[in-house]
Amino acid sequence: MVLNIIIIRAVYSGSCLENNNQNIDHYLDLRGFVCPINFVKCCLSLENISSSESLKVDLDIGEPEITVVEGLKDKGYKVKRIQKHSHWITLLISSE
């Protein structure tokens, strides 16, 4: 028997996360996930939030960054890079 387990390190939903005086309504930590899983998880999360809410996402630099940013922009979302670290970035995604 084969058991497949996928672990999301952090999923937060609430209005108390803040970034530079901007409320973050939802959070996903997708570092370590490969494409297209990170893009799909972002899309599923965005489907479940209102248009006035935002999603903060941490993900790896490189192909995951390119896939998520370009894919979400193609779907009409606003994507802003708010932090860049040595191996990962933080995005703020909203529909407004």
C-alpha positions as a Markdown table, in Angstrom:
| # | Residue | x | y | z |
|---|---|---|---|---|
| 1 | Met | 0.0 | 0.0 | 0.0 |
| 2 | Val | 1.3 | 3.4 | -0.9 |
| 3 | Leu | 0.4 | 6.4 | 1.2 |
| 4 | Asn | 0.7 | 9.9 | -0.3 |
| 5 | Ile | 0.9 | 12.7 | 2.2 |
| 6 | Ile | 1.0 | 16.4 | 1.2 |
| 7 | Ile | 1.8 | 18.8 | 4.0 |
| 8 | Ile | 1.1 | 22.6 | 3.8 |
| 9 | Arg | 3.4 | 24.1 | 6.4 |
| 10 | Ala | 1.2 | 27.1 | 7.2 |
| 11 | Val | -2.3 | 28.2 | 6.2 |
| 12 | Tyr | -3.6 | 31.2 | 8.1 |
| 13 | Ser | -7.0 | 32.8 | 7.7 |
| 14 | Gly | -7.7 | 35.9 | 9.7 |
| 15 | Ser | -7.4 | 39.7 | 9.8 |
| 16 | Cys | -4.6 | 40.1 | 12.3 |
| 17 | Leu | -1.6 | 39.6 | 10.0 |
| 18 | Glu | -0.1 | 42.9 | 9.0 |
| 19 | Asn | 2.5 | 43.9 | 6.5 |
| 20 | Asn | 3.6 | 47.6 | 6.4 |
| 21 | Asn | 0.2 | 48.7 | 7.8 |
| 22 | Gln | -1.7 | 46.6 | 5.3 |
| 23 | Asn | -3.9 | 43.8 | 6.6 |
| 24 | Ile | -3.3 | 40.4 | 5.3 |
| 25 | Asp | -6.4 | 38.3 | 5.4 |
| 26 | His | -5.1 | 34.9 | 4.3 |
| 27 | Tyr | -1.6 | 33.3 | 4.2 |
| 28 | Leu | 0.0 | 30.3 | 2.4 |
| 29 | Asp | 3.5 | 29.0 | 2.9 |
| 30 | Leu | 4.3 | 27.2 | -0.3 |
| 31 | Arg | 8.1 | 27.0 | 0.0 |
| 32 | Gly | 9.3 | 23.6 | -1.2 |
| 33 | Phe | 6.3 | 22.8 | -3.4 |
| 34 | Val | 6.8 | 22.2 | -7.1 |
| 35 | Cys | 4.9 | 23.6 | -10.1 |
| 36 | Pro | 2.1 | 23.5 | -10.8 |
| 37 | Ile | 1.0 | 22.6 | -7.2 |
| 38 | Asn | 1.8 | 26.0 | -5.8 |
| 39 | Phe | -0.2 | 27.7 | -8.6 |
| 40 | Val | -3.2 | 25.4 | -8.1 |
| 41 | Lys | -3.1 | 26.0 | -4.3 |
| 42 | Cys | -3.1 | 29.8 | -4.8 |
| 43 | Cys | -6.0 | 29.5 | -7.2 |
| 44 | Leu | -8.0 | 27.4 | -4.8 |
| 45 | Ser | -7.4 | 29.8 | -1.9 |
| 46 | Leu | -8.3 | 32.8 | -4.0 |
| 47 | Glu | -11.6 | 31.2 | -5.0 |
| 48 | Asn | -12.6 | 31.0 | -1.4 |
| 49 | Ile | -11.9 | 34.6 | -0.4 |
| 50 | Ser | -13.9 | 37.8 | -1.1 |
| 51 | Ser | -12.8 | 40.4 | -3.6 |
| 52 | Ser | -11.9 | 42.8 | -0.8 |
| 53 | Glu | -9.5 | 40.3 | 0.9 |
| 54 | Ser | -5.8 | 39.6 | 0.1 |
| 55 | Leu | -3.6 | 36.5 | 0.1 |
| 56 | Lys | 0.0 | 36.6 | 1.3 |
| 57 | Val | 2.1 | 33.8 | -0.2 |
| 58 | Asp | 5.7 | 32.7 | 0.5 |
| 59 | Leu | 7.2 | 30.6 | -2.3 |
| 60 | Asp | 10.5 | 29.6 | -3.8 |
| 61 | Ile | 12.4 | 31.9 | -6.3 |
| 62 | Gly | 12.6 | 30.6 | -9.9 |
| 63 | Glu | 10.1 | 28.5 | -11.7 |
| 64 | Pro | 7.5 | 28.6 | -8.8 |
| 65 | Glu | 7.7 | 32.4 | -8.7 |
| 66 | Ile | 7.4 | 32.8 | -12.5 |
| 67 | Thr | 4.5 | 30.3 | -12.8 |
| 68 | Val | 2.5 | 31.8 | -9.9 |
| 69 | Val | 3.0 | 35.5 | -10.8 |
| 70 | Glu | 2.4 | 35.1 | -14.5 |
| 71 | Gly | -0.5 | 32.7 | -14.1 |
| 72 | Leu | -2.3 | 34.9 | -11.5 |
| 73 | Lys | -1.8 | 38.0 | -13.6 |
| 74 | Asp | -3.3 | 36.2 | -16.6 |
| 75 | Lys | -6.3 | 35.4 | -14.4 |
| 76 | Gly | -6.8 | 39.1 | -13.6 |
| 77 | Tyr | -5.3 | 39.2 | -10.1 |
| 78 | Lys | -2.9 | 41.9 | -8.8 |
| 79 | Val | 0.3 | 40.4 | -7.7 |
| 80 | Lys | 2.9 | 42.5 | -5.7 |
| 81 | Arg | 6.3 | 41.2 | -4.5 |
| 82 | Ile | 6.6 | 42.6 | -1.0 |
| 83 | Gln | 9.7 | 40.8 | 0.2 |
| 84 | Lys | 12.6 | 39.0 | -1.4 |
| 85 | His | 14.9 | 36.6 | 0.6 |
| 86 | Ser | 17.9 | 34.6 | -0.6 |
| 87 | His | 15.8 | 31.5 | -1.7 |
| 88 | Trp | 12.2 | 32.6 | -1.5 |
| 89 | Ile | 9.8 | 35.6 | -2.0 |
| 90 | Thr | 6.7 | 36.9 | -0.4 |
| 91 | Leu | 3.8 | 37.9 | -2.7 |
| 92 | Leu | 0.6 | 39.9 | -1.9 |
| 93 | Ile | -2.3 | 38.9 | -4.1 |
| 94 | Ser | -5.6 | 40.7 | -4.5 |
| 95 | Ser | -8.4 | 41.0 | -7.0 |
| 96 | Glu | -8.7 | 44.8 | -6.6 |
